[in-house]
């Protein structure tokens, strides 16, 4: 029986959700726009760019220049990573090594575009751990729709019921469960509500803890 493990990227593999929130705050200040982003940004986690655009416009106003600000945020994040490196989440390297040693098929299924996904994976030195990458600019439906996870499973050649998922967001947990997969929620910006406690296979404090459940 083939086994697979599918990772979300931002907030799960890498501590990039916090970086993006900081980038949003910095860019908003430059343009004298809203600064109350702490409650807003977590609602965007797990969204593709088109869905994020809709959410940003609902928050900032219909005339918000989303793609212009997105490019500025991406530049801010890139400069941070170039200077400090990509911040991997605790246990990421250990879990990836365990999966490789135990013959799991491994994928990334992220709402981020392919360009930034490949850049982050390469910067972390993780590129040899992954068999497949499915990115937000390659699917039609944003999480919580299960499309991205079902696409990853199909590309890996593994049935959904034989796939584990690591996710940090509400939308991601719902998408993985809808795909018929066992979902580990590793909270980042979204703390588990009762809904996630009921839906998730396990809620773990970090990626390292997942190893205990799949040995």
Order of alpha helices (4+ residues) and beta strands (2+ residues): beta-alpha-alpha-alpha-alpha-alpha-beta-alpha-beta-alpha-beta-alpha-beta-alpha-beta-alpha
